[in-house]
Amino acid sequence: MACVFSNLLLGSETVDISVENGTIASIVPAAGAAGGDVPRPVVPAFYNCHTHLAMNLLRGYADDLELMPWLQEHIWPAEAHLTDDIVYAGTRLAILEMIRCGTVFANDMYWYAPAVARAAEEMGIRCAVSMQTIETGGPGHNDPKNIAANKALAGLPRDASARVFATYSPHAIYTVCEQSLRDIAAQARDENSFLHMHVAETSFEVETCKKEHGGRTPVAYLNDLGLLGPKTVMAHCVHLTDDDIKIIADTGAVIVENQQSNMKLVSGLFPYRRAVEKGKCRMAIGTDGASSNNSLSMFAEMKAAALCAKIESGDPTCAPAADVYRAATRGGAQAFGLDAGEIRVGAAADFVILRPDAVPLVPGFNCASDLVYAADPSCVDTVVCAGRVLMEHGVIPGEEEIISAARDAAERLTHAG
């Protein structure tokens, strides 16, 4: 049975959108608004292509530190106390925040993946759930609970035709050994699965890789091991050579930039002009986790992406708003093979209805510019994912209970032992 969303402003036209079986079935001129209601703008939803959802519980816990001390001295010790129910509570909090920001998809990388999958299924978002591997450094080193959690995802699909699906997620080259990376690459190929990892995030990572692997950069090293391809999603990619950029473009791998996290941890600025505008690499946008950002707002991430690209290139014309907005919507959907990120007949019914009275959207000269440079979550009225209404007129069912459970989980996580 079709569901109709009426009196929406799509570009300059007022339309009614009909949704059936999770897909946009029709877009027709609006039948007319009762009582002279002002049409509400409708735009594509966001796809957060790299995050660590349950890290919302560690927001503000260890700020203003460099990456490795932040991980080794604060985050990993806290994460050693994670449990299935703590991750479930943290994931629900993150999904709540993302829905309020107009985001309907998360590419997650975290522990206790079945808890992540359960939360995503219940709350209605799309989610790539990671079978994460960390062999050294992290709290999951040879942890039988994590191994069991990854095995529990064996029954999940491996592609985004399912709303919740599994990916292989070796954490990084400095936490996973060469043989394991080769094995994971082979498994991902055999199962036609997506592969998700951190790549070239810091200069230290790059220099260490070159010392340990015959002068090869992380991108060259991973390519030699067979990990790069059109279903490989690489987070950060801050420190790239021109040869790296050519490898990424030739293999069809996807870069996910995370500029706010990069700035906060002083990892560097993603080379947007060299990699995307000149190098023609595929690109999407992600927020990273809320303990290194500290937000899951794709509005804020888009603005950071556009501004950082201009600073890094020294050119104010770099990364125009329309291109950045496309990366956060259509680009993210395409990275995972979804026919989504656009509002047209036949596309997935993933869209955001904005408040017509939202101050950041006034006077409304350019929608893409408003969304990238001015908008914030207060502009979002209603969120639809696969045809299901996740938030309507600012109301998300069960919000108070989700927040209460998250507060309790954060207390248990940071005061354990």
C-alpha positions as CSV (number, residue, x, y, z in Angstrom):
1,M,0.0,0.0,0.0
2,A,1.4,3.4,-1.0
3,C,2.1,6.2,1.5
4,V,1.8,9.8,0.2
5,F,3.8,12.7,1.5
6,S,1.9,15.8,0.4
7,N,2.6,19.5,-0.3
8,L,6.4,19.2,-0.5
9,L,8.7,21.8,-2.2
10,L,11.0,19.9,-4.5
11,G,13.3,22.5,-6.1
12,S,10.8,25.1,-7.3
13,E,7.8,22.8,-7.7
14,T,5.2,21.8,-5.1
15,V,4.7,18.1,-5.3
16,D,3.2,15.0,-3.7
17,I,5.5,12.0,-3.3
18,S,4.1,8.5,-3.2
19,V,6.2,5.8,-1.6
20,E,5.6,2.0,-2.1
21,N,7.8,-0.9,-0.9
22,G,10.5,1.5,0.2
23,T,10.8,3.2,-3.2
24,I,9.6,6.4,-4.6
25,A,6.7,5.4,-6.7
26,S,5.5,8.7,-8.1
27,I,6.2,12.5,-7.9
28,V,3.2,14.5,-9.1
29,P,2.1,18.1,-8.8
30,A,0.6,18.7,-5.4
31,A,-3.2,18.2,-5.1
32,G,-3.4,21.3,-3.0
33,A,-2.7,22.2,0.7
34,A,-5.5,22.5,3.2
35,G,-5.7,25.9,4.9
36,G,-3.0,27.4,2.8
37,D,-0.2,25.5,4.4
38,V,3.3,26.5,3.3
39,P,5.0,23.7,1.3
40,R,7.9,22.0,3.2
41,P,11.2,21.6,1.3
42,V,12.2,18.0,0.7
43,V,15.8,17.0,0.0
44,P,17.8,13.7,-0.1
45,A,18.9,12.2,3.2
46,F,22.5,11.9,4.4
47,Y,24.8,8.8,4.3
48,N,27.4,8.8,7.1
49,C,30.1,6.6,5.5
50,H,32.5,6.3,8.4
51,T,31.7,6.4,12.1
52,H,32.0,4.5,15.4
53,L,28.4,4.7,16.6
54,A,28.6,3.7,20.3
55,M,31.5,6.0,20.9
56,N,28.8,8.5,21.6
57,L,29.1,7.3,25.1
58,L,32.7,8.7,25.2
59,R,31.8,12.2,23.9
60,G,33.9,14.7,25.8
61,Y,35.6,11.9,27.8
62,A,39.2,12.5,26.5
63,D,39.5,15.7,24.4
64,D,42.4,17.8,23.2
65,L,44.9,15.0,22.7
66,E,46.9,13.6,19.8
67,L,45.6,10.4,18.1
68,M,47.8,7.7,19.6
69,P,47.8,9.0,23.2
70,W,44.1,9.5,22.9
71,L,43.6,5.9,21.8
72,Q,46.2,4.2,23.9
73,E,45.8,6.0,27.2
74,H,42.1,6.8,27.3
75,I,39.8,5.3,24.6
76,W,41.2,1.7,24.5
77,P,41.3,1.4,28.3
78,A,37.7,2.5,28.6
79,E,36.6,0.3,25.7
80,A,38.1,-2.7,27.5
81,H,34.9,-2.5,29.7
82,L,32.4,-2.6,26.8
83,T,29.6,-5.1,27.0
84,D,26.9,-6.0,24.5
85,D,24.2,-4.0,26.4
86,I,26.5,-0.9,26.7
87,V,27.2,-0.9,22.9
88,Y,23.5,-1.3,22.3
89,A,22.6,1.7,24.4
90,G,25.4,3.8,22.8
91,T,24.4,2.8,19.3
92,R,20.8,3.8,19.9
93,L,21.9,7.2,21.2
94,A,24.0,7.7,18.1
95,I,21.1,6.7,15.8
96,L,18.9,9.1,17.6
97,E,21.4,11.9,17.0
98,M,21.8,11.0,13.4
99,I,18.1,10.9,12.7
100,R,17.7,14.3,14.2
101,C,20.5,15.4,11.7
102,G,18.7,13.9,8.7
103,T,21.0,10.9,8.4
104,V,19.6,7.5,7.4
105,F,22.7,5.4,6.8
106,A,25.8,4.7,8.9
107,N,28.9,2.7,8.0
108,D,29.9,1.7,11.5
109,M,33.1,0.2,12.8
110,Y,32.9,-1.0,16.4
111,W,32.8,-3.8,18.9
112,Y,29.8,-6.1,19.7
113,A,28.5,-5.8,16.2
114,P,25.3,-7.9,16.8
115,A,24.2,-5.2,19.3
116,V,24.8,-2.5,16.6
117,A,22.8,-4.6,14.1
118,R,19.9,-5.0,16.6
119,A,19.8,-1.3,17.3
120,A,19.8,-0.4,13.6
121,E,17.1,-2.9,12.8
122,E,14.8,-1.6,15.6
123,M,15.3,2.1,14.9
124,G,14.9,1.8,11.1
125,I,18.1,3.2,9.7
126,R,20.4,1.6,7.1
127,C,23.6,0.3,8.6
128,A,26.8,-1.4,7.4
129,V,27.8,-3.4,10.5
130,S,31.4,-4.2,10.8
131,M,33.1,-7.5,11.5
132,Q,36.0,-5.6,13.0
133,T,39.5,-7.0,13.4
134,I,42.1,-5.5,15.8
135,E,45.0,-7.8,16.6
136,T,47.4,-5.4,18.4
137,G,46.8,-2.3,20.5
138,G,43.0,-2.3,20.9
139,P,40.8,-3.9,23.6
140,G,39.7,-6.6,21.1
141,H,43.2,-8.2,20.8
142,N,42.5,-11.9,20.6
143,D,39.2,-11.3,22.5
144,P,37.1,-14.4,22.1
145,K,34.0,-12.3,22.7
146,N,34.8,-10.2,19.6
147,I,35.6,-13.3,17.5
148,A,32.2,-14.7,18.6
149,A,30.5,-11.4,17.8
150,N,31.9,-11.4,14.3
151,K,30.8,-15.0,13.7
152,A,27.3,-14.1,14.8
153,L,27.1,-11.8,11.8
154,A,27.6,-14.7,9.4
155,G,23.9,-14.8,8.5
156,L,23.7,-11.1,7.6
157,P,23.7,-10.1,4.0
158,R,26.8,-8.6,2.5
159,D,25.3,-5.9,0.4
160,A,23.1,-2.9,0.9
161,S,20.0,-4.4,-0.8
162,A,19.3,-5.3,2.8
163,R,18.8,-2.4,5.1
164,V,21.3,-3.8,7.7
165,F,24.3,-5.8,6.3
166,A,27.8,-6.8,7.3
167,T,31.2,-5.6,6.1
168,Y,34.7,-6.7,6.8
169,S,36.6,-4.1,8.9
170,P,40.3,-4.5,9.5
171,H,41.0,-1.5,11.7
172,A,44.2,-0.3,10.2
173,I,47.6,-1.4,9.0
174,Y,49.1,-0.8,12.4
175,T,46.6,-3.0,14.3
176,V,46.3,-5.9,11.8
177,C,49.1,-8.1,10.6
178,E,49.9,-8.7,6.9
179,Q,48.7,-12.3,6.7
180,S,45.4,-11.3,8.4
181,L,44.9,-8.5,5.9
182,R,45.5,-10.9,3.0
183,D,43.0,-13.4,4.5
184,I,40.4,-10.7,5.0
185,A,40.8,-9.4,1.5
186,A,40.3,-13.0,0.2
187,Q,37.2,-13.5,2.3
188,A,35.7,-10.2,1.2
189,R,36.3,-11.1,-2.4
190,D,34.8,-14.6,-2.0
191,E,31.7,-13.1,-0.4
192,N,31.5,-10.0,-2.6
193,S,31.6,-8.0,0.6
194,F,32.5,-4.4,1.3
195,L,35.7,-3.8,3.2
196,H,36.1,-0.8,5.5
197,M,39.3,0.5,7.2
198,H,41.3,3.5,8.4
199,V,44.0,4.4,5.8
200,A,46.8,7.1,5.8
201,E,45.2,9.0,8.7
202,T,48.4,10.4,10.2
203,S,51.9,11.1,8.9
204,F,53.2,8.8,11.6
205,E,51.2,5.9,10.1
206,V,52.6,6.7,6.6
207,E,56.2,7.0,7.8
208,T,56.0,3.8,9.9
209,C,54.5,1.9,7.0
210,K,57.3,3.0,4.6
211,K,60.0,1.9,7.1
212,E,58.3,-1.5,7.7
213,H,57.2,-2.3,4.2
214,G,59.9,-1.5,1.8
215,G,59.2,2.2,1.2
216,R,55.5,1.6,0.4
217,T,52.8,4.0,1.5
218,P,49.7,2.5,3.2
219,V,47.8,2.8,0.0
220,A,50.4,1.0,-2.1
221,Y,50.9,-1.6,0.6
222,L,47.2,-2.4,0.9
223,N,46.9,-2.5,-2.9
224,D,49.7,-5.0,-3.1
225,L,47.9,-7.2,-0.5
226,G,44.8,-7.2,-2.6
227,L,42.6,-5.0,-0.4
228,L,41.7,-2.2,-2.8
229,G,38.8,-2.4,-5.2
230,P,35.4,-0.7,-5.9
231,K,33.9,-2.2,-2.7
232,T,36.8,-0.9,-0.5
233,V,35.9,2.1,1.7
234,M,38.8,3.9,3.2
235,A,38.4,6.4,6.0
236,H,40.5,9.6,6.3
237,C,43.2,9.3,3.5
238,V,44.8,12.5,4.7
239,H,48.3,11.8,3.6
240,L,48.3,10.8,0.0
241,T,51.0,10.9,-2.7
242,D,50.0,11.5,-6.3
243,D,50.8,7.8,-6.9
244,D,48.4,6.9,-4.1
245,I,45.7,9.0,-5.7
246,K,46.2,7.2,-9.0
247,I,46.0,3.8,-7.3
248,I,42.8,4.7,-5.6
249,A,41.2,6.1,-8.8
250,D,42.3,3.1,-10.8
251,T,41.0,0.6,-8.3
252,G,37.7,2.4,-7.8
253,A,38.1,2.4,-4.0
254,V,36.1,5.0,-2.1
255,I,37.7,7.7,0.1
256,V,35.6,8.9,3.1
257,E,36.8,12.2,4.4
258,N,36.4,13.2,8.0
259,Q,37.6,16.7,8.3
260,Q,36.3,17.6,11.7
261,S,38.1,14.6,13.3
262,N,41.2,15.3,11.3
263,M,41.3,18.9,12.6
264,K,40.6,18.0,16.2
265,L,43.3,15.3,16.3
266,V,45.6,17.5,14.1
267,S,45.9,14.6,11.6
268,G,46.0,17.0,8.7
269,L,43.7,18.2,5.9
270,F,42.3,15.9,3.3
271,P,43.7,16.9,-0.2
272,Y,40.3,17.4,-1.8
273,R,41.5,19.2,-5.0
274,R,44.3,16.7,-5.7
275,A,42.3,13.6,-4.9
276,V,38.8,14.5,-6.1
277,E,38.7,17.4,-8.5
278,K,42.0,16.5,-10.3
279,G,42.5,12.8,-9.3
280,K,38.8,11.8,-9.9
281,C,38.7,9.6,-6.9
282,R,35.3,8.5,-5.6
283,M,34.5,10.3,-2.4
284,A,31.9,10.2,0.4
285,I,31.7,12.0,3.8
286,G,31.7,10.7,7.3
287,T,31.7,12.1,10.8
288,D,34.0,9.6,12.5
289,G,33.0,8.8,16.1
290,A,31.5,11.3,18.5
291,S,34.5,11.1,20.8
292,S,36.8,12.5,18.1
293,N,34.4,14.9,16.4
294,N,32.3,15.4,18.8
295,S,29.1,15.4,16.8
296,L,27.4,13.1,14.3
297,S,26.0,16.1,12.3
298,M,26.5,15.8,8.6
299,F,25.6,19.5,8.3
300,A,28.7,20.4,10.3
301,E,30.8,17.8,8.5
302,M,29.8,19.2,5.1
303,K,30.7,22.7,6.1
304,A,34.1,21.5,7.4
305,A,34.7,19.6,4.2
306,A,34.0,22.6,2.0
307,L,36.0,25.1,4.1
308,C,39.0,22.8,4.7
309,A,39.2,22.0,1.0
310,K,39.4,25.8,0.3
311,I,42.1,26.3,3.0
312,E,44.2,23.3,1.9
313,S,44.1,24.2,-1.8
314,G,44.3,28.0,-1.3
315,D,41.4,28.5,-3.6
316,P,37.9,29.6,-2.6
317,T,36.4,28.0,-5.7
318,C,37.5,24.5,-4.5
319,A,34.8,22.1,-3.3
320,P,31.7,24.1,-4.2
321,A,28.7,23.5,-2.1
322,A,26.8,21.5,-4.6
323,D,29.6,19.0,-5.0
324,V,30.1,18.6,-1.2
325,Y,26.3,18.1,-0.7
326,R,26.3,15.5,-3.5
327,A,29.2,13.6,-1.7
328,A,27.2,13.5,1.5
329,T,24.1,12.2,-0.2
330,R,24.3,10.6,-3.6
331,G,28.1,9.9,-3.2
332,G,27.6,8.1,0.0
333,A,24.7,6.0,-1.4
334,Q,26.7,5.1,-4.5
335,A,29.7,4.0,-2.4
336,F,27.5,1.2,-1.1
337,G,25.7,0.4,-4.3
338,L,22.4,2.1,-3.2
339,D,20.1,3.6,-5.8
340,A,19.5,6.5,-3.4
341,G,20.6,10.0,-2.5
342,E,18.3,11.5,-5.1
343,I,14.6,12.3,-5.1
344,R,13.2,10.7,-8.3
345,V,10.9,7.9,-9.2
346,G,12.5,4.5,-8.7
347,A,15.1,5.7,-6.1
348,A,15.0,4.5,-2.6
349,A,12.6,6.6,-0.4
350,D,15.3,8.1,1.8
351,F,14.6,11.8,2.2
352,V,14.4,14.7,4.7
353,I,11.6,17.2,5.0
354,L,12.8,20.5,6.2
355,R,11.0,23.1,8.3
356,P,9.8,25.9,6.0
357,D,10.3,28.4,8.8
358,A,13.9,27.4,9.6
359,V,15.9,30.6,9.9
360,P,19.2,29.2,8.4
361,L,17.3,28.5,5.2
362,V,16.1,32.1,4.8
363,P,16.0,33.8,2.3
364,G,16.7,30.7,0.2
365,F,18.8,31.9,-2.8
366,N,20.6,28.5,-3.1
367,C,19.5,25.3,-1.5
368,A,22.8,23.5,-1.7
369,S,24.7,26.5,-0.2
370,D,22.2,26.9,2.6
371,L,22.5,23.2,3.5
372,V,26.3,23.1,3.4
373,Y,27.1,26.5,4.9
374,A,24.2,27.5,7.1
375,A,21.8,24.7,8.0
376,D,21.9,22.6,11.3
377,P,19.7,19.9,12.8
378,S,17.1,22.4,13.9
379,C,16.1,22.7,10.2
380,V,15.0,19.0,10.0
381,D,11.3,18.4,10.5
382,T,10.7,14.8,9.2
383,V,13.1,11.9,8.2
384,V,12.1,9.0,6.0
385,C,14.3,5.9,5.4
386,A,13.2,3.2,3.0
387,G,9.7,4.6,3.2
388,R,9.5,4.4,7.0
389,V,9.1,7.6,8.9
390,L,11.8,7.7,11.6
391,M,11.0,11.2,12.8
392,E,7.9,13.2,12.2
393,H,7.6,16.9,13.1
394,G,10.6,16.6,15.4
395,V,9.3,13.6,17.3
396,I,11.2,10.3,17.6
397,P,9.4,7.5,19.5
398,G,11.2,6.4,22.7
399,E,13.6,9.3,22.8
400,E,13.5,9.8,26.5
401,E,14.2,6.1,27.3
402,I,17.1,6.0,24.8
403,I,18.8,9.0,26.4
404,S,18.3,7.6,29.9
405,A,19.7,4.2,29.0
406,A,22.7,5.9,27.4
407,R,23.5,8.0,30.4
408,D,23.5,4.8,32.5
409,A,25.7,2.9,30.0
410,A,28.2,5.8,29.9
411,E,28.4,5.8,33.7
412,R,29.1,2.1,33.8
413,L,31.6,2.3,30.9
414,T,33.8,5.0,32.4
415,H,33.6,3.9,36.0
416,A,34.0,0.2,35.5
417,G,36.6,-1.5,37.7
